[in-house]
């Protein structure tokens, strides 16, 4: 690993990583703009790609046609370019839909999965109570017949889903026969009405990771309960298992990160858009003044920590200040509406004239700006509400 600077955190080595052979992926759902939490995931993937001279795959998760929007795919690509993230290959989960259908068929034929028409609320209750579905023991022929109905999108098929057999008694709820396929009536943004059934993210992710040659799947710690599910799916299909590497999700104080909630704010007109400076989106924080380099340094300072903490925004801006302070020119400005003129009595003669001072105090030989000297002083009323109508100053 490269030597860490003083402000960088500690990075955990990737198990089994070989120089030049590491393949990582960033798999966003195209349902909104990237926010600062997504930026952390993208930048960490790029960090390890560079450290091991490997490859980064940008893969759009389009397993839910109700959420996928082609507009947001372009937006996410633009956001990643703003972050200076480069990818070696771009793909979509839907590129593998036919293969995923075949894998589901294999599981049904092998008796490792079954079609279940249990109502959603009853299924949730059975999972909580660790009770097996009445359909778990259905014959392979019955499952295949219902699977065909699902693929055709028939009325009967739409009442069903496919579940993979794991362990209904397991303490980890993610292993209690999770759903791997369900019917969706919405048109897919790329495939229209070709498909009536769609894989769940949890089913598609390990399979596509394996098919695309991903060696290390970087996921936030909130997915740790699903790690065993991820590996079990690969084992059930005889697929190579990528190494799962967990890192802490980024939480910020007093900040909403949910795409659903951020979308609501935009739709309700409570913000001017996804790039509103108050939004935690990549575009919002950059518009507010955060530099890409400042954001990178903030992310790298956390390193590969798995401790979930809520970060203060002051920390972000402190890193930003380190980046811009050495180069930012200094200007002084007042709002016309709030400016008031205060006559000044100076105990030493001051000529009314225009002078030149450096734009940056530590760069006396750099660019300069004009500054006027005289016997009047402009101040903001809001900042000096009790200011007198005149002032007396003594030269330093």
N, C-alpha and C positions, 0 to 999 in steps of 0.2 A: 504494500500500500504506500501511497505517497505520503511524505512527511506532513503532519498536520500543523497548521499555524496556531497561534495562541488562542484565537477566537473560535477555532473549529472544535467540534465535539469528537468523541471517540467513535470510530466506525468499526462495526463487527465484521470480521472476515466472512466471506460467503463460503459455506461448506462446499468442499469439492471444486471450488472455482479454479480454472486453469487460464492462464494468460492467453488471450486471443480466442477463447472458446466460450466465454460467457454470453448468454443471450437473455435479455430481460425484456419485459413488456409493460406498456402503460395502456390499460384498457378502459377508457372513459365511456360512459353512456352519453350519447348525443342528445341530451335533454335540457341543456342549459349551458351557460358560460362557466369556464373554469374558475374556481375560487381559490383562496390561499391554501386551503387544505389539499386540493388537487395539485396545486403547484408544488407542494412538498413532495408528493408522490412522484411527479414527473421529474423533478430535479434530483431526487435520490436515485431513480432509475438511471438518469443520465450520468450521475456521479460514478456509479459502479460500471456503467458501460465504458467510461473513460479510463477508470482505474485498471480495468482488465482488458482494455483494447478490444472490447466485445461489440455486440450489436444490440440495438434497441428497436423493438417493434411497437408501432402505434396501432393498436387494434380497437376499433369501435365495437362496443357491445351493443348489438342491435337485436337482442333476443326478445324484446318487448315492443311490438309494432305500435302499441298505444302511446309510447313515449318517444320513440325515435323520430328525429327531425333532421332532414338533410341540411337545413340552414345551420343547425348547431354543429354539424360535422365541420363545416367551413370555419365557423367561429372558433372551435377548439383548435384547429390547425393554426389559425391566426394567433390565438392566445399562446400556443406553444412556441411559435416563432418570436413572440414578444419576450418570452422567457429565455430565448436563445437555446431552446431544446431542439436537437436534431435527431431524427429517426432514420433508420436504415431501411425500414420496410413499413408499409401501411397495409392493414388488412381489416376485415370485418368478420365477426363471428358468423354472419350469414354466408360467407364464402364456403363454410363447412356444413351448411344445413343438410345437404344430402348425406354426407358422411355421418352426421349426428343421428339422422333418421336410421341409418343402417346399424349404428351402435345400439340404439334403443331396441331395434328389432332383435339383435343378437341377445340382448339381456332377456327379452321376453321368451325367445326360443329356448334359452338355457334355463329358464325358470328362475332367473335372478331378479325379475321385475314382474309387475302385474298391473292390470288396468283396474282402477278403482272408481266407482260411481258414488261413493259416500259423499253426502253433502258437506260443504266446507266447514260448517260449524260443528257437525258431528265428528268430522275428521280431526279438527283441532282438539275437541274434547277427548277423543280416543288417544291422541298423542300425549296429552297431558296425563292421562290415566294409564298410559303404557299398555293399551289394549290393542291387539291386532285387529285389522280390518277383516270383515267377513269375506272380503274378496281376495285375501292374501293367498288362499289355497286354491284359487281357480285354476282350471286346467289350461295348459299352454294354448290349446286350440281356441278356447273361449277368450283368452287374452288377446290372441292375434286377430280374432274376429272383431272385437271391440276396438282394437288398435286401428284396424282398417276403417271402421266407422269414424274414428277420431280424425284420421287423415283426410277423409272425405268431407268432414265438417257437417255430418248429418246431425239431426236433432238428438239422436241417441248418443252419438259420439261427443257432442258438446257437453254432455252430462258427466263426462269421464276425464280422468287424468291418469298418467302412468307414474307409478311409484317404484323405486328400487328397493329391494329387500336388504335391510341392514340389521338392526337390532332394536325391536320395539321396547325392550326392557332396559336399554342403556340409559345411564344417568345423563348423558349428553343428548339433548333433544334433537340436535342436528342429525343424529344417526337413527332416528325412529322413522324409518322408511320414508325418506324425503321425496317430494314430487320432482320428477325429472322432465316431464312433458305435460303441456296443457293446451287446450284449444283457445285460439284467439280469432275473433271475427274481423278485427281491424286489418286494413290493407298494409302491407309492409312497404316502407319507403323505397326499397330497391326491387323487391320481388312481387309487388302488387298482391294479388290474391292466389298466387301459386301455392302457398302453404296455408294450411288450416290449423296446424299444430306447431308449437314453438318450444324449444328446450328452455329450461330454467337456466339462469346464470350459473348456479352451483353445479349443474350437470355439464354445461357447455365449456366452462372455464378450464377444468383440468384436462379435458379431452383436447381442446384447441391448443392449450399450452404445450401438450405433448406432441401434437401433430406439427406445430410450427417450430419445434426445436427449442422451446424455452428451457433454459437450464435452471434459472432461479426466478421464482414467482414472488415478487415483493408485495406484501399485503399488510394492511394495518392490523393491529392486535385485536380489533373487534371481530376479525374473521377467524381467530384462533380456535373457536369452538367448531369451525367447519373444516379445519385442517385434516382431521381424520376422515371426514366425509370425502374430501378432495382425493386423498390417497386411496380410499376404498373404491372409488369410482374407477381410478386408473387400474387398480389391481383386478377388479371385476372384468375389465376388458383387455387385460394383458398389455396395457400401455406403459411406456416408460414414465416414471414419476419425476417431475421437476422438483427441485429443492425449494421448500417454502421458507421464506425469510420475512419475519414480522418486524414492523416498526410502529412507533406510537403515532396515533392519529393526532393531527394538529387541531387544538381547540384554542380559541381566542376569547378573552373576557368580553361579556356583553355583545357577543356576535353570533348571529344566526348563520349556520352553514348549510342547512337543509336546502336542496335544490327546490323542493316543493314549496317551502316557505319563501325563498327568494323569488320564485316565480310569482307567488301571490303578491308580494310587495310591488313587483313590476306591473302585474295585471291590474292591481287596485290603484295604480297611479301614485302610490306613496313615495316612490322614487322616480327620478327622471328616466331611468332605464338601467340596463345591466352594467353600464359604465358609470353610474352615479358614484361620486367620490365617497359616499357613505356606505356603499356596498363592498363586501369582502371579496368581490371578484377580482381576477387579475387586472382587468381593465379599470375597475373602480379604484384600486389602490395605486395603480400607476398614474391614473389621472389625478389622484390626490397628491402625488409627488414622490411616491416610492420608486426608487431606481431598481432595475433588475439586479444589479450587483449587490445592492443593499439587501434585497430579498434572498438572494443566493447565500450571502454571508449569514443571515439569520437562520436559514434552513440548515446550513452546514454546521453552525454552532451547536445544534441539537444532536448532530451526529446520528448514530444508529440506535438511539435510546428507545427502549420499549416502555418506559415509564410514562403513563398518560397524565399530563398536567395541562392546566389552562394557562396560556401565555398572556402576558400583558402587551398591549399594543405599544407601550413606551419602549419595550425591548426592540421591537421592529424598527421604530423610528430612530433609536439610538444607533443601530447598525447603519441605517440610511444616512444619519448625520456624519458618520465616519467617512462615508463615501463622498458626500457632496461638499463637506466643509472645506477640504483642501482646494476645491476648484470653483465653488459657487461665488459669483460676483456679488458684492454687497450694494444694495440699492435702498433708498428710503422713499416711502410714499405715504400719502394721506388720502383719505376719501374726501372728495369735495364737499359732500353733505355734512361731514363732521368736523371739517377744519375751521379753526378760528384763529384770527390774527392777534397776537399779543405784542404790544410795543415793549421794547427792552431798553433799559437804561444800563449802559455799559460803563464801568469805572475806568475805562481806558478807550482812547479813540479807536474806532473800527471803521475802516473805509468800506464803502459799499462796492463790492467787486466780485468777479467770478474767478474761482480758482480751480485747480486740478488736483484730485486726490486719487490714489490707486483704487481700482475696483475691488481688489482683495488686499487686506492689510498686510499679508505676508508675501505679497508679490509687488514690491514697490516699483519694479521695472516693467511690470505688465501693463495691461490696459488701464486707462484712467476714466474718471467721470467728472463732470462739472459740479461744483458746489458753490452756492452764493453766500457771501458774508455780508452782514448788515445789522441794522438795529431793530429789525422786526423778527418775530419768531412764530412759526405756524405749529399749532398743537391740535390734537384731537380732543373734542369736548368730552367724549365718553371716557377717555383715559385720564383727563384732568378736570373733573366736574366742579371742583372747588377752586380752579385757577382764578387768580385775580386778573383785572383788566390790564395790568402791567407787571413787569418783573424787573428785578435788578440783578445783574450778573457780574461776577468778578472773574477776570481772566485767570486761567490756571498758570 
